[in-house]
Amino acid sequence: MGLKIYTYSNPYEIDCESFWNEIKDCAHFCVSQTMVNGMNQTYPNLKKRQSTATIKSLVNALYEDWESINTNIRQIMEVDNAISELDSQTTCLENVKRSLLFNTKSIVSCIRMFKELELDSGLMNKKDLNIDQQYLVELYKIIDKKQNSTFSFERASSQNFVEKAIDDAILYHKKMLI
């Protein structure tokens, strides 16, 4: 399945980009509702076809529980447990653990991205990393080895699944505007 992501410096002149004819009839996912509104105002055909939505609506269509409070809490607890499992040869491990616990939400975000990108924790080399990055890799290795990790999401398995998610995201966005 082919996927292209286009970026541009000025969304108010995207129709001047060389790829405009390729994307003008496609769904457009924007970083914010403000950007969706701006795209709709600037490009009336997008608004008429109702083919703009936020990236958030697409992510929620692809991953049903991505923003679930229950999932988020369980992931924070899983990271907290992984921090307590850390066993390193450093004299300041307790200070490091306190620092990691203070930054749990950021660590959860990193691990979610690692899992989405399907990074193999066994192939991560810590040689050139700073101490914080080394501990992040260690935490990822602990979590990546778990059988029933809360960081495991059902992956988009087919083009039909992705197309349905795109349709659902656009439809959800339409409902939110009503």
C-alpha positions as MATLAB code, in Angstrom:
seq = 'MGLKIYTYSNPYEIDCESFWNEIKDCAHFCVSQTMVNGMNQTYPNLKKRQSTATIKSLVNALYEDWESINTNIRQIMEVDNAISELDSQTTCLENVKRSLLFNTKSIVSCIRMFKELELDSGLMNKKDLNIDQQYLVELYKIIDKKQNSTFSFERASSQNFVEKAIDDAILYHKKMLI';
ca = [
       0.000    0.000    0.000;
       1.499    3.326   -1.065;
       1.272    6.341    1.155;
       2.574    9.826    0.521;
       2.844   12.620    3.017;
       3.244   16.117    1.652;
       4.417   19.106    3.612;
       4.397   22.707    2.545;
       5.567   25.989    3.959;
       2.438   28.025    3.305;
      -0.982   26.340    3.448;
      -2.564   29.403    1.820;
      -0.532   28.774   -1.335;
      -0.626   24.990   -1.470;
      -2.471   25.207   -4.780;
       0.762   26.652   -6.252;
       2.758   23.538   -5.291;
       3.807   21.143   -8.043;
       1.834   18.319   -6.418;
      -1.484   20.207   -6.053;
      -3.215   18.391   -8.939;
      -2.220   15.089   -7.365;
      -3.765   15.903   -3.962;
      -6.575   18.386   -4.590;
      -9.221   15.635   -4.607;
      -7.814   13.707   -1.640;
      -8.692   13.895    2.033;
      -6.587   16.454    3.879;
      -5.667   15.904    7.527;
      -4.489   18.934    9.443;
      -2.718   19.371   12.752;
      -5.511   21.469   14.265;
      -9.139   22.461   13.826;
      -7.939   25.997   13.124;
      -5.931   24.669   10.165;
      -8.966   22.685    8.941;
     -11.055   25.875    9.071;
      -8.355   27.811    7.220;
      -8.054   25.151    4.507;
     -11.831   25.097    4.062;
     -11.982   28.873    3.806;
      -9.046   29.081    1.390;
     -10.086   26.146   -0.786;
     -13.897   26.103   -1.136;
     -13.844   22.784   -3.038;
     -12.358   21.053    0.015;
     -15.148   22.470    2.151;
     -17.813   21.565   -0.427;
     -16.581   17.940   -0.558;
     -16.089   17.946    3.231;
     -12.712   16.275    2.821;
     -10.737   17.979    5.595;
     -10.340   16.785    9.161;
      -7.809   16.780   11.964;
      -5.014   14.244   12.265;
      -6.463   13.440   15.677;
      -9.680   12.170   14.063;
      -7.640    9.925   11.738;
      -5.521    8.527   14.584;
      -8.673    7.791   16.584;
     -10.189    6.006   13.573;
      -7.040    3.921   13.050;
      -6.516    3.108   16.733;
      -9.753    2.774   18.627;
      -8.229    3.140   22.102;
      -5.396    5.565   21.253;
      -6.752    8.363   23.432;
      -8.670    6.259   25.913;
      -8.106    7.430   29.482;
      -8.056    3.786   30.609;
      -5.364    2.914   28.073;
      -3.323    5.963   29.024;
      -3.499    5.160   32.739;
      -2.555    1.527   32.113;
       0.411    2.660   29.984;
       1.590    5.048   32.694;
       1.354    2.214   35.220;
       3.289   -0.077   32.867;
       6.067    2.512   32.530;
       6.118    3.012   36.323;
       6.489   -0.759   36.769;
       9.249   -0.904   34.160;
      11.087    1.901   35.981;
      10.971   -0.141   39.181;
      12.466   -3.082   37.247;
      15.505   -1.076   36.170;
      18.659   -2.592   37.547;
      21.755   -0.754   36.494;
      25.324   -0.500   37.607;
      25.050    3.123   38.679;
      25.288    4.644   42.121;
      22.673    7.265   41.301;
      19.966    4.824   40.134;
      17.433    6.052   42.701;
      17.892    9.639   41.491;
      17.490    8.457   37.905;
      14.325    6.530   38.804;
      12.850    9.638   40.466;
      13.638   11.662   37.356;
      12.076    9.026   35.104;
       8.942    8.860   37.255;
       8.661   12.647   37.050;
       8.745   12.381   33.225;
       6.477    9.352   32.826;
       4.063   11.031   30.388;
       6.901   11.931   28.020;
       8.281    8.414   28.264;
       4.833    6.991   27.457;
       4.709    9.185   24.326;
       8.148    7.989   23.219;
       7.334    4.331   23.761;
       4.043    4.686   21.905;
       5.958    6.088   18.941;
       8.582    3.336   19.146;
       5.821    0.695   19.101;
       3.986    2.367   16.223;
       7.213    2.491   14.220;
       7.771   -1.193   15.122;
      11.283   -0.487   16.378;
      13.028   -3.669   17.479;
      14.339   -3.011   20.977;
      16.899   -5.791   20.527;
      18.578   -3.811   17.746;
      18.880   -0.578   19.722;
      22.481    0.312   20.455;
      23.089    2.502   23.517;
      26.780    3.132   22.802;
      26.482    6.757   21.646;
      23.471    7.756   23.765;
      23.435   10.031   26.775;
      22.333    8.604   30.140;
      18.674    9.659   29.743;
      18.453    8.084   26.307;
      20.091    4.897   27.609;
      17.429    4.543   30.307;
      14.666    5.218   27.778;
      16.031    2.367   25.647;
      16.184    0.119   28.722;
      12.568    0.918   29.565;
      11.536    0.222   25.987;
      13.333   -3.126   26.078;
      11.467   -4.102   29.261;
       8.099   -3.106   27.795;
       8.803   -4.474   24.308;
       9.412   -7.964   25.759;
       6.038   -8.097   27.538;
       3.430  -10.378   25.995;
       0.334   -8.343   26.833;
       1.712   -4.831   26.817;
      -0.769   -1.972   26.887;
       1.401   -0.406   24.174;
       0.371   -3.033   21.629;
      -2.269   -1.773   19.232;
      -3.950   -3.562   16.367;
      -2.082   -2.438   13.284;
      -3.665   -1.317   10.057;
      -3.559   -4.622    8.231;
      -4.916   -3.755    4.816;
      -5.600   -0.954    2.413;
      -9.332   -1.445    3.014;
      -8.812   -0.933    6.756;
      -6.915    2.332    6.154;
      -9.457    3.568    3.606;
     -12.287    2.838    6.055;
     -10.401    4.702    8.796;
     -10.003    7.709    6.487;
     -13.714    7.630    5.676;
     -14.574    7.264    9.384;
     -12.306   10.182   10.323;
     -13.890   12.453    7.728;
     -17.396   11.290    8.756;
     -16.587   11.856   12.459;
     -15.359   15.333   11.637;
     -18.561   16.093    9.696;
     -20.653   15.018   12.707;
     -18.630   17.266   15.005;
     -19.475   20.267   12.823;
     -23.231   19.638   12.934;
];
